[in-house]
Amino acid sequence: MTIEEVPVEPCGWRLLLKPVPIPEKTAGGIIRPDSTVDNARLATVVCQVVSMGKDAYAEKEKFCSGPHVEPGTYVLIERFAGAKFHYKGTEYRIMNDDEVIGITTDPDNITHF
């Protein structure tokens, strides 16, 4: 997944994230019905960092080792974290820097429940 230009810049300590798309076909070749794909999108927990606000990870007390993500990093978030919006048919989320709960280098193999 490539980082796309979005005319939205996160303010302050917020991050702009793009959820990883849900495959419409399973590894076994079964095509998922639209309702299943839509439900899985609601539960997406893996996102790619698109951009970061100027103050993201600036609080030295919270993030003493500095930022642990940068644009392009795949992160794990809670299911309903962040404010959701769509741009050109693609979902994005804006959320606080301290709501990231993990980092992954293998986003395609994280199971969506």
Disulfide bonds with the S-S distance in Angstrom:
none
